[in-house]
């Protein structure tokens, strides 16, 4: 091999090695930080960097020092890395489309979704309302004191996103004192999924770890964002759980919504008639989208909205 070829092999091989090692380290960090299915994509990218850069670059450098035919190895590593990166990228693009929807669909106005912030006092009423809205909205984000599996079992709904209000450090938990974190997550969800539903229960638990003024500001701010993003904030407050003065403050800003009357207005006065009732039961028994099943069926999911 001539000196010029050796020099070029060393330069190109070294560059590939540096890029491969750097990309592998970065992809590994994202693999640790990201949830499914994004972590799988990060893992595939890491493998592609190893094949492309580390092994491919090593083969190019090796060809400068050792006699022999190295091109089959270089071609194998390059082709394998390209195929992995290409197919994983196309797969992840499909997930992003299914998670966030198309630009055309995002412009569609979803009807039958109230906009703004509301208080619900009936537990059975909110269960029925959420079943209806989860099938008609852009997504359901639940913030609850109860663990997700317990909540899903009682409500019979698979939320798109779920936050457990707890001081226990778990994957999808959030400390009740971190109101700013809850606000950021909810706002991000509404911006990604237009005409979505934000449901909060356990307000009394938030008040235990924050002064009421902070909790009220948090709820009012969230209501304003829901109005702007054409979404709805639903807050379940069991009668008598808050001090009367605190409850009255919330009621001045948030309208008390009667789920039965709302559904009757939406579906017509014949809601409990034969035809309307059959339609209502069909809607409320539809399997809703959730973050994981929506990605595996719907993807891998329920989560880009990127």
N, C-alpha and C positions, 0 to 999 in steps of 0.2 A: 504494500500500500504506500503510495507516494506521501511525502511530507505534508502536502497541501490537504490531502484527504484526511490524514490523521488529525491535523489541526482543526479542520471543520467538524470532524466527528467529536472531538473533545469539546469544542465550543457548544455545538448544538446539544450534545448529550448532557453537558453540565447545566445548560439552561433548562432542559427538560427535567432534570433531577431536582433542581431548585424549585421550579414551578410545581412539580409533583409532590415534593415534601411539604411545601407551604400549603398547597390545596388540600392535601390529606389531613394536616393538622387542623385547618379551619373547618373542613367538613366534619371531622370527628367532634369538634366542639359543638357544632350545630346539632349533631346527632344526639349528644347528651342533653342539650337544652330543649329541643323541640319535641312536641307531642306527635302521636301518630295522626295522619300518615306522613307528615313532613319529615319525621325522623328516618323513615325508610328511604325517602328521597335523598336525604343527606348521606345515608350509608352507601347508597348506590353511587352518588357523586364521589365519595371517598374512594370506593373501589375503582372507579374510572380514573381518578387521579393516580392511584397506585399503578394501574396498568399503563396508562398514557405516559405519566411522568417518571415514576420511580423505576419500574421494570423496563419501560421503553427507553428511558434516558440511560439506564444502566447498560442496556444492550448496545446503544449507540456508542457509549464510552468504551465498552468492551471491544467493539469492533475496531477501535483505534489501537489497541494493544495486542490483540490476539489475531492470528491469521485464521481464516475460516469464513464460512458463509453465515453471517449473522442476520441477513435480511429476513429469513423466515420468522425468526423470533421477534424482530422489530415489527414486522407486518402483523404477527399474531397478537402482540400486546396492543398495538395501535388499533387494529380492527375490533378486538374485544372491548377495549375502553370506549371506543366510539359507539359501538352497539349498545352497551350498558347505558351510557350517557344519553344517547338519542332516545331509546325506548322509555327510560325513566322520566326524561323531560316531557315527552309526549303524554305519558301516563299522568304526570303531575299537572300538566295543563288541563287535562280532562277533569281532574279533581277540582282544580280552581274554578272551572266553568260550572261544575255541578254545585260547588259550595257557594259561589258568589253570583252565579247567574250571568246572563248576557246583558249587554248594554241596553238592548231592546226591551228585555223583560224587566230591567230595573226601572225603566221609565213608565211601566204600566201602573196605573193607579189601582190598588187593591181596594175594593169596596167592602162594606160591612165591617170595617175596622174603625172603632172609635179613636179619636186623636186627642192626646192630652193626658192628664193624670186623674185617676179615680180611686176612691176608697170602696172596697167591697167588705160587707159585714157578715155575709152568709158563706160558710165553708162549702156547703153543698152547691150553692149558687156559683161560686168561683170555679168549682170542679167542672160544672157543666159549661160555663162560659169559656174556660181555657180549652176544653175539648173542641169547642166550636172555633175559637180564634186560632188555635194551633194549626187547623186545617186550612185556614183562610189567610193567615198572615205570612210575612216573610220569614218568620222564625220566632221561637219562644225561648226567652232567657229567664231562668228561674234563680232567684236568690232566696235561700231558705235556711232556717236553723237546723233542719233535719238533713241527714245524709241522703245522697241522691237515690239510692236503691229503695230506701224507706219511702221517700216522697213519691217516686214513680209507682210503687206498689199501691199506695193509697189513691193517687190521682188517675192512674191508668194512662199516663201520658209520658212520652219520651221527649224531654226538652232538647232543643238544639244546643243549648249551653246551660251549664249549671254551676252555681257557686254555693258552697256550704259555709255558712257563717259559723266559724269555729276558731278557737285559738290553737287547736291541734294543727300541726304543719302537715298537711296532706296535699296531694297533687292539685285538687280542685277546691281547696278550702281558702278562705280569706278571713283574716282577723276582723271582728266587728268594729274594732277601733280604726281600721283603715278605710274610712269612708271614701277618701279620694281614689283609692284603688278600685273600689266597687263602682264609683262614678265613671272612671276611665274605661273600665271593661264594658259597662252598659252603653256608654256613648259610642264606643268603637263598634259594638254589636249593631246598634241602630243605624250607624252610618254605612256599615257594610250591607246590612239586610234591611232595606227600606220596608216601611209598613210592618214593623215587627212588634212583638209583645214583650214587655219587661214586667215580670211578676215578682213582687217582694212580699215575704211574710217573715214574721219575727221582729217587728219594729220594736217591741218591748225589750228584746235582747240587745238591739242597737243602742237603746236608751240607757241600758245598764253600763255600757262602756263608753258612752259619749253623753255630753249634756244635751238636753232636748233641743236647744237652739241649734246646735250643729246638725242634729238629725233632721230637723225641719228644713234647714237650708239645703241639706243634701237632697231631700225629697223634692223640694220646690225647684231646684236646679235641674234635677232629672226630669221633672215634668216639663220644664221649658224646652229641654233638648228633645223630648218626645214630641212636643208640638211642632218644633222646627223640622224634625225628621219624619213627620207624618206617621208616628208610631204611638203606642199607647202604654202608659204606666199604670199597672193595677197593683194596689196595695191592700192586702188582707189585714184588717184590724178587727179582732174579736171584741165585741161590746164589753166595756168595763175594764179592758186590759191596760188602758192608758188613763192618766189623770184627766178629769173632765175638761180642765182649762187647756191642756195640751191637745186633747182631741178636737176641741172647738177651733183651735188655731189651724189645725190641719184641714178641718172642714171648710174654713173660709177660703182656702186656696185650692182644695181638691174636692170635686163633686162626689157625692155618694151615689154609686151606680147600683141599680137593682138589676141583677143578671137576667131574671125572668122577663122583666118588662123590656129590657134591651133586646133580648133575643126575639121577643114577640114583635117588637117594632121592626127589626131587621127582616124577619121571615114572614111578616104579615100577621094580621089579627087572627088568622086561622092556624096559628102555630100548633095548637093542640088538636086540630082537626085531623082527619085521616091522612090526607095527602101531605100536609105540612109536617105532621109528626113523623111520618115515614122518612121524609127527606131529612128531618132533623136527626133522627136516630142513625141514618146512614152517614151523615156528616160527622157526628160525634163518635162514631165507632171506626172511622177511618184511621189507619195507622199513621201517626204523625212522624215527621222527620226528626231525627236526633243527630247529635254531633258525630256519633260514631257510625250508626247504621246508615245514616244519610250519606256517609262517605264510602261505606263498603258496598252498600246496595246502590246507593246514591253516590258509593265510592270506596272508601277504606275506612265520610263523610263526609252532616253535621256536622269545618270546619272544615280558607283563605282563605270569604271573605273575607293574605296578602297584606 
